[in-house]
Amino acid sequence: MVIEKVKRLFGYEADKIRYRSFGCFLAGILSLSYFYYVPRVLFYFYDYMPWDNLYIMYTLGSYTSHLFAYVLINLGFYFLYTRNWNSIEKWKISPGPWPWANKNKYDEDKKKLIKTALFNQIITLPVSLAIIGLRVKYIITPQEPDFITTLKQVAFFIVCEDFFFYWSHRMLHLPWFYKKIHKKHHEYQNSISPAAEYAHPFEYIFGNSLPVASGPILYGQSNVHIITWFTWVMFRTCNTAEGHSGYDIPFSPFRFCPFSTSSSFHEFHHYKNVGNYGSFLAIWDTILDTGSAFFEYMEKKEKVN
């Protein structure tokens, strides 16, 4: 049984490499470039930040980092959605039409999405940051974080976030939690990038935000520079938007690590509403058999092709 799971995991990894080809190398370059340059860009503006006040630095900085990344990544995908380029549409995952093909339904869904997104961005996130900010202990000294240290810390954050996201997400699929909370997020069967944060406030905090914060907490916030935290927040925000985009981009910088999930992985979860609870990694879904339906689907697809 264990050997079969290991073979399945490595088989999935091999399929991803075949699909991405040169894109794997490009994804690695883009990821490393992000973690090298973004902290330096942020640190360039450090003198203009309230770095002598941790509470203000954390609350305003975290909020701004998240909002900036959320708006920027969704503007990028909006541009791709509206271009309808064949060179991009070949990466579309679902064979079905985009949600806006049904204009009347999409107009209603769009209103609900905007209303929910605004509530979470204006109420849920600021309030939670204001409360959590009272206890944070990040490094705020005007000293640029080291590149290698940043990579090590982010790698740890990814493992922690994926673990806690897996279990919180799995909990949200228990009948009571799904009916009362998580069903809202699954209204988008064929997902689009803005719908990544189309969620009940409870899910937004306990299913999304807390797993993101788990890595720095377990690593020890006093060992993490706040610039690294901002860099991580923006990366995870863009990662979840890309995972809901409906595109499986071969050179995605958010799928750079071994045994990572893919947009197809999460799209299957939305479309079939079964398994695939992980965020960054497919490891827990493999070990605990919650990804078996997806792996079987991919194996059949590989045989057909």
N, C-alpha and C positions, 0 to 999 in steps of 0.2 A: 504493500500500500504506500509506504513512504517513498520507495523507489519510483513508483508510478507518478507520485506527486512531483518529485524532483524532475523526472523526465518531462512531465507536462509543462512545468515552469520553464525549463531550458528550451523546450520546443517552442513555447510562446515567444521567448526571447529571440530564438533563431528566426522565427517568422517576422518579428519586428525588424530585425537587422536586414533581412531580405527585402522587406518592403521599403525601408528607409535608405538602404544602400549608402551612398555618399552623404545622405542626410544625417546619418549618425555622427559622422565627423564634424559636420557643420553645426549640428546641435550642441556638441561639446564645446566648440569654439565660441558659439554665441553665449552659452551658459557661463563659461569662464570669463568671457569679456564683460558680461553683466556684473558678476561679483567682483571683478577687478575695477571697473570704471565707475559704477554707480556709487559705491561708498566714497570714492574720490570726488565725484561731482557734488554729493551731499556735503562732504567736508569742506568743499570750496566755499559753501555758503554758511559755514558753521558760525562765523563771527556775527552773522546777522540773525542767528537763532538765540533764543533765551536759554543758552546752555548752562547758565548758573542756577536755573530753577528746574529741578527734575520733574516736578508735577506738571508744569506748563509744557516743558519740552516733550514729555511723554504723551500727554493728552492731545495737544495740538499737533505735534509731530506725527503721531500714529494716525490720527484722523486725516491729516493732510496727505500722508503717504498713501493710505488706503484709497481715499477719494481720487487722488491724482491717477493712481494706477487703474482704478475701476473705470474712470471716464476715458482715459487714454486707450486702454485695450479694447473697450467697446466701440469707441470711435473708429479704431482700426478695423474691427470686424464689420461694423456698419458699412464702411467703405467697400469691403470685399463683398458683402451681401448685395449691395446695390449695383456693383459692377457686372456681376453675372459672367465673369470671364471663364471660358472653358479651361484655361490653364489652372484656375483655382477650384472650379466646380468639380474637377476630377478627384479632388480630395474629399468631397462631400461623402459622409458616411452612410446616411439613410437613403435608400432608393426612393423614398416618398418625397413629396413636395415640401418646400419650406412652409412654416406656419402661416406666412402672409399670403400664401396661395388662396386661402379661404379668407377673403378680405373682411367680411362681416365679423366672423369669429375672432380674427386676429385683432381687429380694432377694439373689441371688448377685452381681449386678453392683454393687449398693450396698455390699456387704461389701468387694469389691475396690477400689471407689472410695475408701471411707473409709480402708482400709489404705494405699493409695497416697498419698492426700492427707496422712495423718498422717506417713508416712515423709518426704515432701518438706518438710512444715512443721516437723518435729521434728529431722530429720537433714540432708537435702540443703541446705535454705536456710540454717540457722544455720552449718553448716560452711563453705559457700561465702562467706557474709558475714564470718565470722571470718578467712578467708584474704584476701579482697579488701580488708577493712578495714585491713590493714596498709599499703596503698599509696594510699588515697584522700586527696584534698587539698581537700575542700569548705570553703567559708567557714563558720565557726561563730560569728563575732562576733555579739553580741546586737543586730543591726540588721535590722529588717524588710525583706525583699526588695521592690523596687519592682514594682508591678503590670505596667507596660508591659514592663519587663525580663523578668519572669516569662513573659509571653505570648510574647515573642520567643524566649526560650530553649526553652519547651515546643514551639513550632512547629518549631524546629530538632531537638529530641528526636524528634518525631513522624516527621519525614522520615528521620532516621538509623535509628530503630527499625524503621520499615517496610522500609527497604532491607535491613538485616541480617536481619530476620525473614524477608523474602521468600527470600533466598538460603539461609539455614539451613533453612527449611521445605522448600524445593525439594530441598535435599540430603537431607533426611530421607525424601523420597519416592523416592530411588534404591533399587533393589531390596534391597541388603544392609542399609542403614540402616532401611528401612521394615520389613523382616522382623524385625530384631533389636531395634529401638528404637521407631519411630513407630507401628507397627501397634497397640500398646497404646492409644494415644490415639484411634485410629479404631474402637475397639470400640463407641463410641457413634455409631451412624449417624444417629439423631435425637438431637442433643446437648441437654444440659441444663447450666445454669450451673456447678454444682460440677465437672463434667467438664472445664472449661477447664484445670484443673491436674492432670488425670488423665494423668500422663505418666511415662515412664521418667526416672530421675534425670539421665541424660546429656542428654536433650531438655530437661528442666527448667532445666538450667544453660546449655547451649550454644544451645538453640533458643528459650528464653524469657527467661531472666534477662540474658544478655549483650547481646542486642539492646536491652533496656530501658536498660542501662548505657552503651550505645555513644554516645548523644547527649551526655551530660555529659562523657564521656572526650574526644570529638572537639572539643567546645566549649571544653574546659579546665575541669576540676573546680575549679580555683582561682578561676574566674570565676563559679561557681554556688554560691548559698547552699544549705546543707543542707536548709533548709525547702522550697526549690523542689524539691529531690530527693525529699523525702518526699511532696510534693504530686503530683509526676509518678508516683511509684511507686503511690500510691493510685488515681490516674486510670487508669493502664494496667491495674492489677489489676481494677478495675471494668469497664473496657472489654472485656477478654478474657472476663470472666464474662458480660457482656451479649451478646457475639458468639456465645457458645455456648448462650444461654438458650432458643433455639427461638422467640423472639418478635422480630418486626421492628417495634419501637416507633417511630412516626413522629416523636416529639419527643425521641428519644434524644440526650442531651448528648454522647455519645461519637462521634457521626457528624456533627459540626458543620462540618467543613472541606470545601471543594470537592474533588470527585473522591475522596471517602472511600468505603470499602467499607460494607457493611451486614451485619446479621445474616444476611440472605438470602444474601449473597455467601459467607459462611463456612459456612452451613448446606448450601449446594450442594456445597461442597468435602467436607463430611462424608458427605453422602448419595450423591454420585456418585464420590467419591474421585478427583477429577481437577481439576487447575489451581487457580486462586484461592489463591495462596500468600501474598498480601499480608495485612497486619494492618490498618493504618489506611487505606491508599490503594490505589486500583485501577490506579494508573499503571503499575507494573512489569508487572502481569498483562496490561495492554493492549499495552504496547510489545513485550513478548516473547511475545505470543499465548498465554499460559498461562490467560488468562481467556476464550478464544474460545468454549468450550463453554457457559459461563455466559451470555455475552452473546447467543449464538444462542438459548438457552433463554428468556431474557427478551424477546428480540425476537418469538419465536413466541407467547409468553404475551401480549404487548402486542397482537398482531394478533387473537388469539382474543377478548380483552376489548374 
